[in-house]
Amino acid sequence: MALQIHNPHSVLAALQTRPQDIHEIILPGGAQTQFAEGDAWSRVVELARQKKVSINSANRGGGKPQRGKTDNDGRTSSAHATLKERQGVSLEELFQDAKGRTGGKGLWIALDSLQDPHNVGAIFRAAGFFGVEGIIITAERSAPLTSTVYDVSCGGVEHVPFTMQTNLQRAFEVAKDAGLWILGTSEHAKDNVSRITRDRPWLLVLGNEEKGMRRLTEESCDMLCKIPAAGKVTSLNVSVAAGILISSLSSK
């Protein structure tokens, strides 16, 4: 299935990693579209030319090239790319030589039934920013990797390996065999995330937006942690919590 991506930073990431999977790039006036200096779409055009990716006009009937209008997220009116979905990897590949390649301190993430594509995209973005090694996504009761996920991830989907799995318990077994420890997240946990040691590779599990982790998932964790509230608001959006947790666990 072809995806339509509107975030130029996501398009740039795809051009850098798998230009052969991009069908075409559509701009208001084709390759002659005029963008403001430093606009991300101008870098898309430059790299697309280098990679010999087709650039076509949104004005199929012809007309004068237009100047792209960019919003606050870097998206330009009518500008987009169509590309293939990125393929996931196997569990074995995701955890191959896990301890060796990370010096025994790497971080992976498991998403247990997250259903909002904006949250999934934001978590991919944070994972790409902090250098997370890989992400496990449950195949059922989860948001599919739609165009929204790619756009919100700002390139994270292209740079962070991921695997789609039906059986999360089997994924935990493979992770443990590779030397990882399973760290669940719960507002009812006793331990603050700041008390979690960084002396081992962790698989951080994030639960559903409303219900959190499933019971069997929680029972399979080696440890549980939470982010303690300092104010009167006692909960966080899962993607915001993910950014805090990833930052804390990635710190040296």
C-alpha positions as CSV (number, residue, x, y, z in Angstrom):
1,M,0.0,0.0,0.0
2,A,1.3,3.4,-0.9
3,L,1.4,6.1,1.8
4,Q,1.1,9.8,1.2
5,I,3.6,11.7,3.4
6,H,3.3,15.5,3.9
7,N,6.0,16.2,6.5
8,P,9.2,17.1,4.5
9,H,11.4,15.9,7.3
10,S,9.8,12.4,7.0
11,V,10.3,12.6,3.2
12,L,13.9,13.5,3.7
13,A,14.5,10.6,6.0
14,A,12.9,8.2,3.4
15,L,15.1,9.7,0.6
16,Q,18.2,9.1,2.8
17,T,17.4,5.5,3.7
18,R,15.3,4.0,0.9
19,P,14.9,6.3,-2.1
20,Q,13.9,3.2,-4.3
21,D,10.7,3.0,-2.3
22,I,9.5,6.5,-3.2
23,H,7.1,6.5,-6.1
24,E,7.1,10.3,-6.7
25,I,7.2,13.7,-5.0
26,I,4.3,16.1,-5.7
27,L,4.8,19.8,-5.4
28,P,2.5,22.7,-6.2
29,G,4.5,23.7,-9.3
30,G,6.7,20.6,-9.7
31,A,10.5,20.8,-9.4
32,Q,10.3,24.6,-10.2
33,T,8.2,25.4,-7.1
34,Q,9.8,28.3,-5.2
35,F,10.3,27.8,-1.5
36,A,11.5,30.2,1.2
37,E,15.2,30.1,1.9
38,G,16.0,27.2,4.2
39,D,12.6,25.5,3.7
40,A,12.8,21.7,4.2
41,W,11.0,21.1,0.9
42,S,13.9,22.7,-1.0
43,R,16.2,20.1,0.6
44,V,13.8,17.4,-0.5
45,V,14.0,18.7,-4.1
46,E,17.8,18.8,-4.0
47,L,18.1,15.2,-2.6
48,A,15.4,13.8,-4.9
49,R,17.3,15.1,-7.9
50,Q,20.5,13.4,-6.6
51,K,18.6,10.1,-6.0
52,K,16.8,10.4,-9.3
53,V,13.3,10.4,-7.7
54,S,10.5,11.7,-9.8
55,I,9.2,15.2,-9.0
56,N,5.8,16.1,-10.5
57,S,3.4,19.0,-10.3
58,A,0.2,19.1,-8.4
59,N,-1.1,21.4,-11.2
60,R,-1.5,18.6,-13.7
61,G,-3.2,20.9,-16.1
62,G,-0.2,23.2,-16.3
63,G,0.1,26.8,-15.1
64,K,2.7,29.0,-13.5
65,P,4.9,27.4,-10.8
66,Q,3.7,28.4,-7.4
67,R,5.4,29.3,-4.2
68,G,4.9,26.7,-1.5
69,K,3.1,27.9,1.7
70,T,4.6,26.3,4.7
71,D,2.8,25.8,8.1
72,N,4.4,25.6,11.5
73,D,5.2,21.9,11.2
74,G,7.1,22.3,7.9
75,R,4.2,20.9,5.8
76,T,3.6,22.7,2.6
77,S,0.1,23.0,1.0
78,S,-0.4,20.2,-1.5
79,A,3.2,19.1,-1.3
80,H,3.7,15.4,-0.5
81,A,5.5,12.2,-1.4
82,T,4.0,8.8,-2.1
83,L,6.0,5.8,-1.0
84,K,5.9,2.2,0.1
85,E,5.4,1.2,3.7
86,R,8.7,0.5,5.4
87,Q,9.0,-3.2,6.3
88,G,9.7,-4.3,9.8
89,V,12.3,-6.8,10.9
90,S,12.2,-10.1,12.7
91,L,12.5,-10.3,16.5
92,E,15.8,-12.1,16.1
93,E,17.2,-9.3,14.0
94,L,15.9,-6.6,16.3
95,F,17.8,-8.2,19.2
96,Q,20.8,-9.6,17.4
97,D,24.0,-9.1,19.4
98,A,22.0,-6.8,21.7
99,K,24.5,-6.6,24.5
100,G,27.5,-6.5,22.2
101,R,26.5,-3.7,20.0
102,T,25.3,-1.4,22.8
103,G,28.0,-2.1,25.4
104,G,25.4,-3.7,27.6
105,K,23.4,-0.5,28.1
106,G,21.0,-0.2,25.1
107,L,17.3,0.6,25.2
108,W,14.4,-0.9,23.3
109,I,10.7,-0.2,23.5
110,A,7.5,-2.3,23.4
111,L,4.2,-0.7,22.7
112,D,1.4,-2.7,24.2
113,S,-1.8,-1.9,22.3
114,L,-1.4,1.8,21.7
115,Q,-4.3,3.0,19.5
116,D,-3.6,6.7,18.7
117,P,-1.4,7.1,15.6
118,H,-0.3,10.5,16.9
119,N,1.1,8.9,20.0
120,V,2.8,6.1,18.1
121,G,4.4,8.7,15.7
122,A,5.5,10.9,18.6
123,I,7.2,7.9,20.3
124,F,9.0,7.0,17.1
125,R,10.2,10.6,16.9
126,A,11.5,10.5,20.5
127,A,13.1,7.1,19.9
128,G,14.9,8.4,16.8
129,F,16.1,11.5,18.8
130,F,17.5,9.5,21.7
131,G,18.9,6.6,19.7
132,V,16.6,3.8,20.8
133,E,17.7,0.5,19.3
134,G,14.3,-0.8,18.2
135,I,10.5,-0.9,18.8
136,I,8.1,-3.8,19.2
137,I,4.5,-3.1,18.2
138,T,1.6,-5.4,19.0
139,A,-0.1,-6.4,15.8
140,E,-3.6,-6.5,17.3
141,R,-5.5,-3.7,19.1
142,S,-2.9,-1.3,18.0
143,A,-2.8,1.7,15.6
144,P,-1.4,0.7,12.2
145,L,1.6,2.5,10.8
146,T,-0.4,5.0,8.7
147,S,0.7,8.2,7.0
148,T,-0.1,10.0,10.2
149,V,2.4,8.0,12.1
150,Y,5.1,8.7,9.5
151,D,4.3,12.4,9.4
152,V,4.3,12.8,13.2
153,S,7.5,10.7,13.6
154,C,9.4,13.4,11.6
155,G,11.7,10.6,10.2
156,G,11.7,8.4,13.3
157,V,9.9,5.5,11.5
158,E,12.7,5.5,8.9
159,H,15.6,5.4,11.4
160,V,14.3,3.2,14.2
161,P,14.0,-0.6,13.5
162,F,10.7,-2.0,14.4
163,T,8.8,-5.4,14.4
164,M,5.1,-6.2,14.4
165,Q,4.3,-9.1,16.8
166,T,1.1,-10.9,17.6
167,N,2.5,-12.6,20.7
168,L,4.1,-10.1,23.0
169,Q,5.0,-12.8,25.5
170,R,7.2,-14.6,22.9
171,A,8.8,-11.2,22.1
172,F,9.7,-10.9,25.8
173,E,11.3,-14.4,25.8
174,V,13.4,-13.5,22.8
175,A,14.4,-10.3,24.4
176,K,15.4,-12.0,27.7
177,D,17.4,-14.6,25.8
178,A,19.3,-11.8,24.2
179,G,20.1,-10.4,27.6
180,L,17.5,-7.7,28.0
181,W,15.5,-6.9,31.2
182,I,11.8,-6.0,30.9
183,L,10.8,-2.7,32.5
184,G,7.1,-2.0,32.7
185,T,5.5,1.3,33.3
186,S,2.6,1.9,35.7
187,E,1.3,4.8,37.8
188,H,1.0,2.3,40.6
189,A,4.6,1.2,40.5
190,K,6.7,1.7,43.7
191,D,10.0,2.7,42.0
192,N,10.6,6.1,40.5
193,V,12.3,5.8,37.0
194,S,15.2,7.8,38.4
195,R,16.1,4.8,40.6
196,I,16.4,2.4,37.6
197,T,20.0,1.6,37.0
198,R,21.5,2.0,33.5
199,D,23.9,-0.9,33.9
200,R,22.0,-3.3,31.6
201,P,20.0,-3.3,28.4
202,W,16.3,-2.6,29.0
203,L,13.1,-3.2,27.1
204,L,10.7,-0.4,28.2
205,V,7.1,-1.4,27.9
206,L,4.4,1.3,27.3
207,G,0.8,0.5,27.8
208,N,-2.5,1.5,26.2
209,E,-3.6,5.2,26.5
210,E,-6.5,4.4,28.8
211,K,-5.9,1.0,30.3
212,G,-2.2,0.8,30.5
213,M,-0.4,-2.5,30.2
214,R,-2.4,-5.6,30.1
215,R,-2.3,-7.9,33.2
216,L,-0.2,-10.6,31.5
217,T,2.2,-8.0,30.2
218,E,2.7,-6.5,33.6
219,E,3.2,-10.0,35.2
220,S,6.0,-10.6,32.6
221,C,8.0,-7.6,33.6
222,D,11.2,-7.9,35.7
223,M,10.5,-4.4,37.2
224,L,8.0,-1.6,37.2
225,C,8.6,2.1,37.3
226,K,6.7,5.4,37.2
227,I,7.2,9.1,36.7
228,P,6.2,10.8,40.0
229,A,3.9,13.8,39.7
230,A,5.3,17.0,41.1
231,G,2.1,19.0,40.6
232,K,-1.7,18.6,40.9
233,V,-2.1,17.0,37.5
234,T,-1.4,13.3,38.1
235,S,-1.2,11.8,34.7
236,L,0.7,12.3,31.4
237,N,-0.1,11.5,27.8
238,V,1.7,8.3,26.9
239,S,3.9,9.9,24.2
240,V,5.0,12.6,26.7
241,A,5.7,10.0,29.3
242,A,7.6,8.0,26.7
243,G,9.9,11.0,26.0
244,I,10.7,11.5,29.7
245,L,11.3,7.8,30.3
246,I,13.5,7.4,27.2
247,S,15.5,10.4,28.2
248,S,16.0,9.2,31.7
249,L,17.0,5.6,30.6
250,S,19.2,6.9,27.9
251,S,21.2,9.2,30.2
252,K,24.8,8.1,30.9
